[in-house]
Amino acid sequence: MSHANRSESLAVFIPGWVGDAVMATPALMALRAAHPGWRMVGVGKPGPMAVLDGLDLFDGQVVCAGKGWDKGTLQIADQVRPWKIRKAVLLSNSFRTALSAWLGGCKERVGLAMHGRSPLLTKRLTPTLDDEGKRAVHPALLEYNRIAVASGAEEPGKRLRLATRPADDAAASQVWGLLGFGDRPVVVLNPGAAFGQAKFWPRAHFVELAGRLADQGFGVLVLCGPAEAQLAQAIASDADNPQVQALAHPRGPDLSLGLSKACVKRACLLVTTDSGPRHFAQAFDVPVVTLFGPTHIGWTETWHPRAIHLQKQVDCGPCQQRVCPRGHHRCMNELTVEEVQRACQTILGIHGGHALPMARSAG
């Protein structure tokens, strides 16, 4: 988009996690529609900004990977200031984003009043509270929508949006050809979770599930970014089946969020931990089975009609901890391969393990 001849500027501070950025897309679309003629600037970390690539939401971007006051907060403020921002919408709840908006000269600053940042906001929203006055387990999508409405947008709704670039789709086609999937329906497995070890389903479980799906006639692609490449390759190697392949391949395209989006887009099913790619499925109307452990489903509920959530009820959870505080990791370890396979069959309408769904096109 060109921002020439636009008199006012709107800055939107994007949430810090990839999945949260996807959940914020209804609010982002509504904010864009509510400010015709304004320049809209996206402010955020590289991952969340990259996952929004292709939507053409922003006239400009401020992307900062730095941490701390000098390389993070002050750097963002310095990059925001030249845009002469009239209104800053803070979808990120941190103190530092509010401080960056204030130091960056944003005249209006709208966001949730939390983490001691109320004095830095010109319009404060109270987070959704429970009956005891504590912050409720409440879908982030709805909170982002509240902030958007308070910033002048119409009710955004719940439809998540993502887009792929032609280069992303071409890279996914290269992967399909390289790994020999052909026209076979492909299930994508996503074993990673940036939040922490507590979200991981055992590697051996993913190996067994991959083998069972391959035996049913599916191609199985183990999704990964650079940080999960070794895990994905180990799962594919342990499965020892030519129809189970890792996205990380020495002759394949570079790993990226764009490639991951394009792979999920053309899958017939995604099986994933509670991590960012889970929300790619809804944005592209792909069925998804999500394996929850230490996290409350309520924080990230998006009402995808083609989703099944699996979670073991344990006396110590959901604990919201990055590493199991008791060391047994029961919430994930006790989720069986049989339960996950049954959910896959249910969501795809398979009866008896024989019928295969139609392969999805790349479009």
Secondary structure, 3 states (H helix, E strand, C coil): CCCCCCCCEEEEECCCCHHHHHHCHHHHHHHHHHCCCCEEEEEECHHHHHHCCCCCCCCEEEECCCCHHHHHHHHHHHHHHHHCCCEEEECCCCHHHHHHHHHCCCCEEEEECCCCCHHHCCEEECCCECCCCCECCCCHHHHHHHHHHHCCCCCCCCCCCCCCCHHHHHHHHHHHHHHCCCCCCEEEEECCCCCCHHHCCCHHHHHHHHHHHHHCCCEEEECCCHHHHHHHHHHHHHHCCCCEEECCCCCCCCCCHHHHHHHHHCCCEEEEECCCHHHHHHHCCCCEEEEECCCCHHHHCCCCCCEEEEECCCCCCCCCCCCCCCCCCHHHHCCCHHHHHHHHHHHHCCCCCCCCCCCCCCC
